[in-house]
Every structure is written in structure tokens, then in C-alpha cells.
Amino acid sequence: MFISPAFAQGAGGPGGFDLMALAPLVLIFVVFYFLLIRPQQKRAKEHKEMLLKIRRNDKIVTNGGLIGKVAKVNDDRDELELEIAENVRVKVRRGMIAEVVSKSED
């Protein structure tokens, strides 16, 4: 015969738990937490605080791009009445506000 038989190498004992194999996964999670998760949570908290502080005569920008002045705040329905032009008012959900451009001077 021209082909010699191949024999499997003897298997070692059962593999134990290796803590060093888990280290790269833990490191990746820590990096993701500090670079992605934590800053996103901080931004969301700041945005929520900004939404709660909106008052009448604040100039705001909506997520849709409308820029206007807050004419009325309806806290129980979580709505704002936004004046986008003279005598032109639209109702906007509070959660759809992207940013406050300028604060009122009360």
C-alpha cells in the first residue's frame, strides 16, 4: 500500500475553566460601556431635563425641523403650542423637541 494510516493524536484531559479566555470579552464590554453606553445615557438624561424645563416664549427646534416660539405649555397632555409664524400655531408633542435655541427671559 502507498498510503500510510493516520492516527489521531491522543486527546488531553478534560479542559478546565480558563479565566484568561474570558478576559478579552470583559475588556470589550468595559470599553463599550465607557465609550458608547454611558455617554448615550448621559445625553438622554440631559435631553429629558431640557424637555421638562421648556417654558413659554422659549425658542425651540422640533425633530421635523420646525423653528418657533412656545406659545402655550400643556403639562397634563404633554403638548406644546408652537407659534411658527404670526397667528400660525401648531401643537407639538414634548418628546419631539430636538433642542431649545434660546431661553425666555422671565
Distance bins in CASP14 RR format, pairs under 12 A and 6 or more apart:
PFRMAT RR
TARGET T0000
AUTHOR 0000-0000-0000
RMODE 2
METHOD distances of the structure
MODEL  1
15 21 0 0 0 0 0 1 0 0 0 0 0
18 24 0 0 0 0 0 1 0 0 0 0 0
19 25 0 0 0 0 0 1 0 0 0 0 0
19 26 0 0 0 0 1 0 0 0 0 0 0
20 26 0 0 0 0 0 1 0 0 0 0 0
20 27 0 0 0 0 0 1 0 0 0 0 0
22 28 0 0 0 0 0 1 0 0 0 0 0
22 29 0 0 0 0 0 1 0 0 0 0 0
23 29 0 0 0 0 0 1 0 0 0 0 0
23 30 0 0 0 0 0 1 0 0 0 0 0
24 30 0 0 0 0 0 1 0 0 0 0 0
24 31 0 0 0 0 0 1 0 0 0 0 0
25 31 0 0 0 0 0 1 0 0 0 0 0
25 32 0 0 0 0 0 1 0 0 0 0 0
26 32 0 0 0 0 0 1 0 0 0 0 0
26 33 0 0 0 0 0 1 0 0 0 0 0
27 33 0 0 0 0 0 1 0 0 0 0 0
27 34 0 0 0 0 0 1 0 0 0 0 0
28 34 0 0 0 0 0 1 0 0 0 0 0
28 35 0 0 0 0 0 1 0 0 0 0 0
28 36 0 0 0 0 0 1 0 0 0 0 0
29 35 0 0 0 0 0 1 0 0 0 0 0
29 36 0 0 0 0 0 1 0 0 0 0 0
29 37 0 0 0 0 1 0 0 0 0 0 0
30 36 0 0 0 0 0 1 0 0 0 0 0
30 37 0 0 0 0 0 1 0 0 0 0 0
30 38 0 0 0 0 0 1 0 0 0 0 0
31 37 0 0 0 0 0 1 0 0 0 0 0
31 38 0 0 0 0 0 1 0 0 0 0 0
32 38 0 0 0 0 1 0 0 0 0 0 0
32 39 0 0 0 0 0 1 0 0 0 0 0
32 40 0 0 0 0 0 1 0 0 0 0 0
33 39 0 0 0 0 1 0 0 0 0 0 0
33 40 0 0 0 0 0 1 0 0 0 0 0
33 41 0 0 0 0 1 0 0 0 0 0 0
34 40 0 0 0 0 0 1 0 0 0 0 0
34 41 0 0 0 0 0 1 0 0 0 0 0
34 42 0 0 0 0 0 1 0 0 0 0 0
36 42 0 0 0 0 0 1 0 0 0 0 0
36 43 0 0 0 0 0 1 0 0 0 0 0
37 43 0 0 0 0 0 1 0 0 0 0 0
37 44 0 0 0 0 0 1 0 0 0 0 0
38 44 0 0 0 0 0 1 0 0 0 0 0
38 45 0 0 0 0 0 1 0 0 0 0 0
39 45 0 0 0 0 0 1 0 0 0 0 0
39 46 0 0 0 0 0 1 0 0 0 0 0
40 46 0 0 0 0 0 1 0 0 0 0 0
40 47 0 0 0 0 0 1 0 0 0 0 0
41 47 0 0 0 0 0 1 0 0 0 0 0
41 48 0 0 0 0 0 1 0 0 0 0 0
42 48 0 0 0 0 0 1 0 0 0 0 0
42 49 0 0 0 0 0 1 0 0 0 0 0
43 49 0 0 0 0 0 1 0 0 0 0 0
43 50 0 0 0 0 0 1 0 0 0 0 0
43 99 0 0 0 0 0 1 0 0 0 0 0
44 50 0 0 0 0 0 1 0 0 0 0 0
44 51 0 0 0 0 0 1 0 0 0 0 0
44 95 0 0 0 0 0 1 0 0 0 0 0
45 51 0 0 0 0 0 1 0 0 0 0 0
45 52 0 0 0 0 0 1 0 0 0 0 0
46 52 0 0 0 0 0 1 0 0 0 0 0
46 53 0 0 0 0 0 1 0 0 0 0 0
46 99 0 0 0 0 0 1 0 0 0 0 0
46 100 0 0 0 0 0 1 0 0 0 0 0
47 53 0 0 0 0 0 1 0 0 0 0 0
47 54 0 0 0 0 0 1 0 0 0 0 0
47 63 0 0 0 0 0 1 0 0 0 0 0
47 94 0 0 0 0 0 1 0 0 0 0 0
47 95 0 0 0 0 1 0 0 0 0 0 0
47 96 0 0 0 0 0 1 0 0 0 0 0
47 97 0 0 0 0 1 0 0 0 0 0 0
47 98 0 0 0 0 1 0 0 0 0 0 0
47 99 0 0 0 0 1 0 0 0 0 0 0
47 100 0 0 0 0 0 1 0 0 0 0 0
48 54 0 0 0 0 0 1 0 0 0 0 0
48 94 0 0 0 0 0 1 0 0 0 0 0
48 95 0 0 0 0 1 0 0 0 0 0 0
48 97 0 0 0 0 0 1 0 0 0 0 0
49 100 0 0 0 0 0 1 0 0 0 0 0
50 58 0 0 0 0 0 1 0 0 0 0 0
50 60 0 0 0 0 1 0 0 0 0 0 0
50 61 0 0 0 0 0 1 0 0 0 0 0
50 94 0 0 0 0 0 1 0 0 0 0 0
50 95 0 0 0 0 0 1 0 0 0 0 0
50 97 1 0 0 1 0 0 0 0 0 0 0
50 98 0 0 0 0 1 0 0 0 0 0 0
50 99 1 0 0 1 0 0 0 0 0 0 0
50 100 1 0 0 1 0 0 0 0 0 0 0
50 101 0 0 0 0 0 1 0 0 0 0 0
50 103 0 0 0 0 0 1 0 0 0 0 0
51 58 0 0 0 0 0 1 0 0 0 0 0
51 60 0 0 0 0 1 0 0 0 0 0 0
51 62 0 0 0 0 0 1 0 0 0 0 0
51 63 0 0 0 0 0 1 0 0 0 0 0
51 70 0 0 0 0 0 1 0 0 0 0 0
51 73 0 0 0 0 0 1 0 0 0 0 0
51 75 0 0 0 0 0 1 0 0 0 0 0
51 78 0 0 0 0 1 0 0 0 0 0 0
51 79 0 0 0 0 0 1 0 0 0 0 0
51 80 0 0 0 0 1 0 0 0 0 0 0
51 92 0 0 0 0 0 1 0 0 0 0 0
51 93 0 0 0 0 0 1 0 0 0 0 0
51 94 1 0 1 0 0 0 0 0 0 0 0
51 95 1 0 1 0 0 0 0 0 0 0 0
51 96 0 0 0 0 1 0 0 0 0 0 0
51 97 1 0 1 0 0 0 0 0 0 0 0
51 98 0 0 0 0 0 1 0 0 0 0 0
51 99 0 0 0 0 0 1 0 0 0 0 0
51 100 0 0 0 0 1 0 0 0 0 0 0
52 73 0 0 0 0 0 1 0 0 0 0 0
52 75 0 0 0 0 1 0 0 0 0 0 0
52 78 0 0 0 0 0 1 0 0 0 0 0
52 94 0 0 0 0 1 0 0 0 0 0 0
52 95 0 0 0 0 0 1 0 0 0 0 0
52 97 0 0 0 0 0 1 0 0 0 0 0
52 100 0 0 0 0 0 1 0 0 0 0 0
53 60 0 0 0 0 0 1 0 0 0 0 0
53 70 0 0 0 0 0 1 0 0 0 0 0
53 73 0 0 0 0 0 1 0 0 0 0 0
53 94 0 0 0 0 0 1 0 0 0 0 0
53 97 0 0 0 0 0 1 0 0 0 0 0
53 100 1 0 0 1 0 0 0 0 0 0 0
53 103 0 0 0 0 1 0 0 0 0 0 0
53 104 0 0 0 0 0 1 0 0 0 0 0
53 106 0 0 0 0 0 1 0 0 0 0 0
54 60 1 0 0 1 0 0 0 0 0 0 0
54 61 0 0 0 0 0 1 0 0 0 0 0
54 62 0 0 0 0 0 1 0 0 0 0 0
54 68 0 0 0 0 0 1 0 0 0 0 0
54 69 0 0 0 0 0 1 0 0 0 0 0
54 70 1 0 0 1 0 0 0 0 0 0 0
54 71 0 0 0 0 0 1 0 0 0 0 0
54 72 0 0 0 0 0 1 0 0 0 0 0
54 73 1 0 0 1 0 0 0 0 0 0 0
54 74 0 0 0 0 0 1 0 0 0 0 0
54 75 0 0 0 0 0 1 0 0 0 0 0
54 78 0 0 0 0 0 1 0 0 0 0 0
54 79 0 0 0 0 0 1 0 0 0 0 0
54 80 1 0 0 1 0 0 0 0 0 0 0
54 81 0 0 0 0 0 1 0 0 0 0 0
54 82 0 0 0 0 0 1 0 0 0 0 0
54 92 0 0 0 0 0 1 0 0 0 0 0
54 93 0 0 0 0 0 1 0 0 0 0 0
54 94 1 0 0 1 0 0 0 0 0 0 0
54 95 0 0 0 0 1 0 0 0 0 0 0
54 96 0 0 0 0 0 1 0 0 0 0 0
54 97 1 0 0 1 0 0 0 0 0 0 0
54 98 0 0 0 0 0 1 0 0 0 0 0
54 99 0 0 0 0 0 1 0 0 0 0 0
54 100 1 0 0 1 0 0 0 0 0 0 0
54 101 0 0 0 0 0 1 0 0 0 0 0
54 102 0 0 0 0 0 1 0 0 0 0 0
54 103 0 0 0 0 1 0 0 0 0 0 0
54 104 0 0 0 0 1 0 0 0 0 0 0
55 69 0 0 0 0 0 1 0 0 0 0 0
55 70 1 0 0 1 0 0 0 0 0 0 0
55 71 0 0 0 0 0 1 0 0 0 0 0
55 72 0 0 0 0 0 1 0 0 0 0 0
55 73 1 0 0 1 0 0 0 0 0 0 0
55 75 0 0 0 0 0 1 0 0 0 0 0
55 80 0 0 0 0 1 0 0 0 0 0 0
55 100 0 0 0 0 1 0 0 0 0 0 0
55 102 0 0 0 0 0 1 0 0 0 0 0
55 103 1 0 0 1 0 0 0 0 0 0 0
55 104 1 0 1 0 0 0 0 0 0 0 0
55 105 0 0 0 0 0 1 0 0 0 0 0
55 106 1 0 0 1 0 0 0 0 0 0 0
56 69 0 0 0 0 1 0 0 0 0 0 0
56 70 1 0 1 0 0 0 0 0 0 0 0
56 71 1 0 0 1 0 0 0 0 0 0 0
56 72 1 0 0 1 0 0 0 0 0 0 0
56 73 1 0 0 1 0 0 0 0 0 0 0
56 74 0 0 0 0 0 1 0 0 0 0 0
56 75 0 0 0 0 0 1 0 0 0 0 0
56 80 0 0 0 0 1 0 0 0 0 0 0
56 81 0 0 0 0 1 0 0 0 0 0 0
56 82 0 0 0 0 0 1 0 0 0 0 0
56 83 0 0 0 0 0 1 0 0 0 0 0
56 103 0 0 0 0 0 1 0 0 0 0 0
56 104 1 0 0 1 0 0 0 0 0 0 0
56 105 0 0 0 0 0 1 0 0 0 0 0
56 106 0 0 0 0 1 0 0 0 0 0 0
57 68 0 0 0 0 0 1 0 0 0 0 0
57 69 1 0 0 1 0 0 0 0 0 0 0
57 70 1 0 0 1 0 0 0 0 0 0 0
57 71 0 0 0 0 1 0 0 0 0 0 0
57 72 0 0 0 0 0 1 0 0 0 0 0
57 73 0 0 0 0 0 1 0 0 0 0 0
57 80 0 0 0 0 0 1 0 0 0 0 0
57 81 0 0 0 0 0 1 0 0 0 0 0
57 82 0 0 0 0 0 1 0 0 0 0 0
57 83 0 0 0 0 1 0 0 0 0 0 0
57 100 0 0 0 0 0 1 0 0 0 0 0
57 101 0 0 0 0 0 1 0 0 0 0 0
57 102 0 0 0 0 1 0 0 0 0 0 0
57 103 0 0 0 0 1 0 0 0 0 0 0
57 104 1 1 0 0 0 0 0 0 0 0 0
57 105 1 0 0 1 0 0 0 0 0 0 0
57 106 1 0 0 1 0 0 0 0 0 0 0
58 67 0 0 0 0 0 1 0 0 0 0 0
58 68 0 0 0 0 1 0 0 0 0 0 0
58 69 1 0 0 1 0 0 0 0 0 0 0
58 70 1 0 1 0 0 0 0 0 0 0 0
58 71 0 0 0 0 0 1 0 0 0 0 0
58 72 0 0 0 0 0 1 0 0 0 0 0
58 73 0 0 0 0 1 0 0 0 0 0 0
58 80 0 0 0 0 1 0 0 0 0 0 0
58 82 0 0 0 0 1 0 0 0 0 0 0
58 83 0 0 0 0 0 1 0 0 0 0 0
58 94 0 0 0 0 0 1 0 0 0 0 0
58 97 0 0 0 0 1 0 0 0 0 0 0
58 99 0 0 0 0 0 1 0 0 0 0 0
58 100 1 0 1 0 0 0 0 0 0 0 0
58 101 0 0 0 0 1 0 0 0 0 0 0
58 102 1 0 0 1 0 0 0 0 0 0 0
58 103 1 0 1 0 0 0 0 0 0 0 0
58 104 1 0 1 0 0 0 0 0 0 0 0
58 105 0 0 0 0 0 1 0 0 0 0 0
58 106 0 0 0 0 1 0 0 0 0 0 0
59 66 0 0 0 0 0 1 0 0 0 0 0
59 67 1 0 0 1 0 0 0 0 0 0 0
59 68 1 0 1 0 0 0 0 0 0 0 0
59 69 1 0 1 0 0 0 0 0 0 0 0
59 70 1 0 0 1 0 0 0 0 0 0 0
59 71 0 0 0 0 0 1 0 0 0 0 0
59 82 0 0 0 0 1 0 0 0 0 0 0
59 83 0 0 0 0 0 1 0 0 0 0 0
59 84 0 0 0 0 0 1 0 0 0 0 0
59 97 0 0 0 0 0 1 0 0 0 0 0
59 99 0 0 0 0 1 0 0 0 0 0 0
59 100 1 0 0 1 0 0 0 0 0 0 0
59 101 1 0 1 0 0 0 0 0 0 0 0
59 102 1 0 1 0 0 0 0 0 0 0 0
59 103 0 0 0 0 1 0 0 0 0 0 0
59 104 0 0 0 0 1 0 0 0 0 0 0
59 105 0 0 0 0 0 1 0 0 0 0 0
60 66 0 0 0 0 1 0 0 0 0 0 0
60 67 1 0 0 1 0 0 0 0 0 0 0
60 68 1 0 0 1 0 0 0 0 0 0 0
60 69 1 0 0 1 0 0 0 0 0 0 0
60 70 1 0 0 1 0 0 0 0 0 0 0
60 71 0 0 0 0 0 1 0 0 0 0 0
60 73 0 0 0 0 0 1 0 0 0 0 0
60 80 1 0 0 1 0 0 0 0 0 0 0
60 81 0 0 0 0 0 1 0 0 0 0 0
60 82 1 0 0 1 0 0 0 0 0 0 0
60 83 0 0 0 0 0 1 0 0 0 0 0
60 84 0 0 0 0 0 1 0 0 0 0 0
60 90 0 0 0 0 0 1 0 0 0 0 0
60 92 0 0 0 0 1 0 0 0 0 0 0
60 94 0 0 0 0 0 1 0 0 0 0 0
60 95 0 0 0 0 0 1 0 0 0 0 0
60 96 0 0 0 0 1 0 0 0 0 0 0
60 97 1 0 1 0 0 0 0 0 0 0 0
60 98 1 0 0 1 0 0 0 0 0 0 0
60 99 1 0 0 1 0 0 0 0 0 0 0
60 100 1 0 1 0 0 0 0 0 0 0 0
60 101 1 0 0 1 0 0 0 0 0 0 0
60 102 0 0 0 0 1 0 0 0 0 0 0
60 103 0 0 0 0 1 0 0 0 0 0 0
60 104 0 0 0 0 0 1 0 0 0 0 0
61 67 1 0 1 0 0 0 0 0 0 0 0
61 68 1 0 0 1 0 0 0 0 0 0 0
61 69 0 0 0 0 0 1 0 0 0 0 0
61 70 0 0 0 0 0 1 0 0 0 0 0
61 82 0 0 0 0 0 1 0 0 0 0 0
61 84 0 0 0 0 0 1 0 0 0 0 0
61 92 0 0 0 0 0 1 0 0 0 0 0
61 96 0 0 0 0 0 1 0 0 0 0 0
61 97 1 0 0 1 0 0 0 0 0 0 0
61 98 1 0 1 0 0 0 0 0 0 0 0
61 99 1 0 1 0 0 0 0 0 0 0 0
61 100 0 0 0 0 1 0 0 0 0 0 0
61 101 1 0 1 0 0 0 0 0 0 0 0
61 102 0 0 0 0 0 1 0 0 0 0 0
62 68 0 0 0 0 1 0 0 0 0 0 0
62 70 0 0 0 0 0 1 0 0 0 0 0
62 80 0 0 0 0 1 0 0 0 0 0 0
62 82 1 0 0 1 0 0 0 0 0 0 0
62 84 0 0 0 0 1 0 0 0 0 0 0
62 90 0 0 0 0 1 0 0 0 0 0 0
62 91 0 0 0 0 0 1 0 0 0 0 0
62 92 1 0 1 0 0 0 0 0 0 0 0
62 93 0 0 0 0 1 0 0 0 0 0 0
62 94 0 0 0 0 0 1 0 0 0 0 0
62 95 0 0 0 0 1 0 0 0 0 0 0
62 96 1 0 1 0 0 0 0 0 0 0 0
62 97 1 0 0 1 0 0 0 0 0 0 0
62 98 1 0 0 1 0 0 0 0 0 0 0
62 99 0 0 0 0 1 0 0 0 0 0 0
62 100 0 0 0 0 0 1 0 0 0 0 0
62 101 0 0 0 0 0 1 0 0 0 0 0
63 92 0 0 0 0 1 0 0 0 0 0 0
63 93 0 0 0 0 1 0 0 0 0 0 0
63 94 0 0 0 0 0 1 0 0 0 0 0
63 95 0 0 0 0 1 0 0 0 0 0 0
63 96 1 0 1 0 0 0 0 0 0 0 0
63 97 1 0 0 1 0 0 0 0 0 0 0
63 98 1 0 1 0 0 0 0 0 0 0 0
63 99 0 0 0 0 1 0 0 0 0 0 0
64 82 0 0 0 0 0 1 0 0 0 0 0
64 84 0 0 0 0 0 1 0 0 0 0 0
64 90 0 0 0 0 0 1 0 0 0 0 0
64 92 0 0 0 0 1 0 0 0 0 0 0
64 93 0 0 0 0 0 1 0 0 0 0 0
64 95 0 0 0 0 0 1 0 0 0 0 0
64 96 1 0 0 1 0 0 0 0 0 0 0
64 97 0 0 0 0 0 1 0 0 0 0 0
64 98 1 0 0 1 0 0 0 0 0 0 0
64 99 0 0 0 0 0 1 0 0 0 0 0
65 82 0 0 0 0 0 1 0 0 0 0 0
65 84 0 0 0 0 0 1 0 0 0 0 0
65 90 0 0 0 0 0 1 0 0 0 0 0
65 92 0 0 0 0 0 1 0 0 0 0 0
65 96 0 0 0 0 1 0 0 0 0 0 0
65 97 0 0 0 0 0 1 0 0 0 0 0
65 98 1 0 0 1 0 0 0 0 0 0 0
65 99 0 0 0 0 0 1 0 0 0 0 0
65 101 0 0 0 0 0 1 0 0 0 0 0
66 80 0 0 0 0 0 1 0 0 0 0 0
66 82 1 0 0 1 0 0 0 0 0 0 0
66 83 0 0 0 0 0 1 0 0 0 0 0
66 84 1 0 1 0 0 0 0 0 0 0 0
66 85 0 0 0 0 0 1 0 0 0 0 0
66 88 0 0 0 0 0 1 0 0 0 0 0
66 89 0 0 0 0 0 1 0 0 0 0 0
66 90 1 0 0 1 0 0 0 0 0 0 0
66 91 0 0 0 0 0 1 0 0 0 0 0
66 92 1 0 0 1 0 0 0 0 0 0 0
66 96 0 0 0 0 1 0 0 0 0 0 0
66 97 0 0 0 0 1 0 0 0 0 0 0
66 98 0 0 0 0 1 0 0 0 0 0 0
66 101 0 0 0 0 0 1 0 0 0 0 0
67 82 0 0 0 0 1 0 0 0 0 0 0
67 83 0 0 0 0 0 1 0 0 0 0 0
67 84 1 0 0 1 0 0 0 0 0 0 0
67 85 0 0 0 0 0 1 0 0 0 0 0
67 90 0 0 0 0 0 1 0 0 0 0 0
67 92 0 0 0 0 0 1 0 0 0 0 0
67 97 0 0 0 0 0 1 0 0 0 0 0
67 98 0 0 0 0 1 0 0 0 0 0 0
67 99 0 0 0 0 0 1 0 0 0 0 0
67 100 0 0 0 0 0 1 0 0 0 0 0
67 101 1 0 0 1 0 0 0 0 0 0 0
67 102 0 0 0 0 0 1 0 0 0 0 0
68 80 0 0 0 0 0 1 0 0 0 0 0
68 81 0 0 0 0 0 1 0 0 0 0 0
68 82 1 0 1 0 0 0 0 0 0 0 0
68 83 1 0 0 1 0 0 0 0 0 0 0
68 84 1 0 1 0 0 0 0 0 0 0 0
68 85 0 0 0 0 1 0 0 0 0 0 0
68 86 0 0 0 0 0 1 0 0 0 0 0
68 88 0 0 0 0 1 0 0 0 0 0 0
68 89 0 0 0 0 1 0 0 0 0 0 0
68 90 0 0 0 0 1 0 0 0 0 0 0
68 92 0 0 0 0 1 0 0 0 0 0 0
68 97 0 0 0 0 0 1 0 0 0 0 0
68 98 0 0 0 0 0 1 0 0 0 0 0
68 99 0 0 0 0 0 1 0 0 0 0 0
68 100 0 0 0 0 0 1 0 0 0 0 0
68 101 0 0 0 0 1 0 0 0 0 0 0
68 102 0 0 0 0 0 1 0 0 0 0 0
69 80 0 0 0 0 0 1 0 0 0 0 0
69 81 0 0 0 0 1 0 0 0 0 0 0
69 82 1 0 0 1 0 0 0 0 0 0 0
69 83 1 0 1 0 0 0 0 0 0 0 0
69 84 0 0 0 0 1 0 0 0 0 0 0
69 85 0 0 0 0 0 1 0 0 0 0 0
69 86 0 0 0 0 0 1 0 0 0 0 0
69 88 0 0 0 0 0 1 0 0 0 0 0
69 89 0 0 0 0 1 0 0 0 0 0 0
69 90 0 0 0 0 0 1 0 0 0 0 0
69 92 0 0 0 0 0 1 0 0 0 0 0
69 100 0 0 0 0 0 1 0 0 0 0 0
69 101 0 0 0 0 1 0 0 0 0 0 0
69 102 0 0 0 0 1 0 0 0 0 0 0
69 103 0 0 0 0 0 1 0 0 0 0 0
69 104 0 0 0 0 1 0 0 0 0 0 0
70 79 0 0 0 0 0 1 0 0 0 0 0
70 80 1 0 1 0 0 0 0 0 0 0 0
70 81 1 0 0 1 0 0 0 0 0 0 0
70 82 1 0 0 1 0 0 0 0 0 0 0
70 83 1 0 0 1 0 0 0 0 0 0 0
70 84 0 0 0 0 0 1 0 0 0 0 0
70 89 0 0 0 0 0 1 0 0 0 0 0
70 90 0 0 0 0 0 1 0 0 0 0 0
70 91 0 0 0 0 0 1 0 0 0 0 0
70 92 0 0 0 0 1 0 0 0 0 0 0
70 94 0 0 0 0 0 1 0 0 0 0 0
70 97 0 0 0 0 1 0 0 0 0 0 0
70 100 0 0 0 0 1 0 0 0 0 0 0
70 101 0 0 0 0 0 1 0 0 0 0 0
70 102 0 0 0 0 0 1 0 0 0 0 0
70 103 0 0 0 0 0 1 0 0 0 0 0
70 104 1 0 0 1 0 0 0 0 0 0 0
70 106 0 0 0 0 0 1 0 0 0 0 0
71 79 0 0 0 0 0 1 0 0 0 0 0
71 80 0 0 0 0 1 0 0 0 0 0 0
71 81 1 0 1 0 0 0 0 0 0 0 0
71 82 1 0 0 1 0 0 0 0 0 0 0
71 83 1 0 1 0 0 0 0 0 0 0 0
71 84 0 0 0 0 1 0 0 0 0 0 0
71 85 0 0 0 0 0 1 0 0 0 0 0
71 86 0 0 0 0 0 1 0 0 0 0 0
71 87 0 0 0 0 0 1 0 0 0 0 0
71 88 0 0 0 0 0 1 0 0 0 0 0
71 89 1 0 1 0 0 0 0 0 0 0 0
71 90 0 0 0 0 1 0 0 0 0 0 0
71 91 0 0 0 0 0 1 0 0 0 0 0
71 92 0 0 0 0 0 1 0 0 0 0 0
71 104 0 0 0 0 0 1 0 0 0 0 0
72 79 0 0 0 0 1 0 0 0 0 0 0
72 80 1 0 0 1 0 0 0 0 0 0 0
72 81 1 1 0 0 0 0 0 0 0 0 0
72 82 0 0 0 0 1 0 0 0 0 0 0
72 83 0 0 0 0 1 0 0 0 0 0 0
72 89 0 0 0 0 1 0 0 0 0 0 0
72 90 0 0 0 0 0 1 0 0 0 0 0
72 91 0 0 0 0 1 0 0 0 0 0 0
72 92 0 0 0 0 0 1 0 0 0 0 0
73 79 0 0 0 0 1 0 0 0 0 0 0
73 80 1 0 1 0 0 0 0 0 0 0 0
73 81 1 0 0 1 0 0 0 0 0 0 0
73 82 0 0 0 0 0 1 0 0 0 0 0
73 91 0 0 0 0 0 1 0 0 0 0 0
73 92 0 0 0 0 0 1 0 0 0 0 0
73 94 0 0 0 0 1 0 0 0 0 0 0
73 97 0 0 0 0 0 1 0 0 0 0 0
73 104 0 0 0 0 0 1 0 0 0 0 0
74 80 1 0 0 1 0 0 0 0 0 0 0
74 81 1 0 0 1 0 0 0 0 0 0 0
74 82 0 0 0 0 0 1 0 0 0 0 0
74 91 0 0 0 0 1 0 0 0 0 0 0
74 92 0 0 0 0 0 1 0 0 0 0 0
74 93 0 0 0 0 0 1 0 0 0 0 0
74 94 0 0 0 0 1 0 0 0 0 0 0
75 94 0 0 0 0 1 0 0 0 0 0 0
76 94 0 0 0 0 0 1 0 0 0 0 0
77 91 0 0 0 0 1 0 0 0 0 0 0
77 92 0 0 0 0 0 1 0 0 0 0 0
77 93 0 0 0 0 1 0 0 0 0 0 0
77 94 0 0 0 0 1 0 0 0 0 0 0
78 91 0 0 0 0 0 1 0 0 0 0 0
78 92 0 0 0 0 0 1 0 0 0 0 0
78 93 1 0 0 1 0 0 0 0 0 0 0
78 94 1 0 1 0 0 0 0 0 0 0 0
78 95 1 0 0 1 0 0 0 0 0 0 0
78 96 0 0 0 0 0 1 0 0 0 0 0
78 97 0 0 0 0 0 1 0 0 0 0 0
79 89 0 0 0 0 0 1 0 0 0 0 0
79 90 0 0 0 0 0 1 0 0 0 0 0
79 91 1 0 1 0 0 0 0 0 0 0 0
79 92 1 0 0 1 0 0 0 0 0 0 0
79 93 1 0 0 1 0 0 0 0 0 0 0
79 94 1 0 0 1 0 0 0 0 0 0 0
79 95 0 0 0 0 1 0 0 0 0 0 0
79 96 0 0 0 0 1 0 0 0 0 0 0
79 97 0 0 0 0 0 1 0 0 0 0 0
80 89 0 0 0 0 1 0 0 0 0 0 0
80 90 0 0 0 0 1 0 0 0 0 0 0
80 91 1 0 0 1 0 0 0 0 0 0 0
80 92 1 0 1 0 0 0 0 0 0 0 0
80 93 1 0 0 1 0 0 0 0 0 0 0
80 94 1 0 0 1 0 0 0 0 0 0 0
80 95 0 0 0 0 1 0 0 0 0 0 0
80 96 0 0 0 0 1 0 0 0 0 0 0
80 97 1 0 0 1 0 0 0 0 0 0 0
80 100 0 0 0 0 0 1 0 0 0 0 0
81 88 0 0 0 0 0 1 0 0 0 0 0
81 89 1 0 1 0 0 0 0 0 0 0 0
81 90 1 0 0 1 0 0 0 0 0 0 0
81 91 1 0 1 0 0 0 0 0 0 0 0
81 92 1 0 0 1 0 0 0 0 0 0 0
81 93 0 0 0 0 0 1 0 0 0 0 0
81 94 0 0 0 0 0 1 0 0 0 0 0
82 88 0 0 0 0 1 0 0 0 0 0 0
82 89 1 0 0 1 0 0 0 0 0 0 0
82 90 1 0 1 0 0 0 0 0 0 0 0
82 91 1 0 0 1 0 0 0 0 0 0 0
82 92 1 0 1 0 0 0 0 0 0 0 0
82 93 0 0 0 0 0 1 0 0 0 0 0
82 94 0 0 0 0 0 1 0 0 0 0 0
82 96 0 0 0 0 0 1 0 0 0 0 0
82 97 0 0 0 0 1 0 0 0 0 0 0
83 89 1 0 1 0 0 0 0 0 0 0 0
83 90 0 0 0 0 1 0 0 0 0 0 0
83 91 0 0 0 0 0 1 0 0 0 0 0
83 92 0 0 0 0 0 1 0 0 0 0 0
84 90 1 0 0 1 0 0 0 0 0 0 0
84 91 0 0 0 0 0 1 0 0 0 0 0
84 92 0 0 0 0 1 0 0 0 0 0 0
90 96 0 0 0 0 0 1 0 0 0 0 0
92 98 0 0 0 0 0 1 0 0 0 0 0
94 100 0 0 0 0 0 1 0 0 0 0 0
END
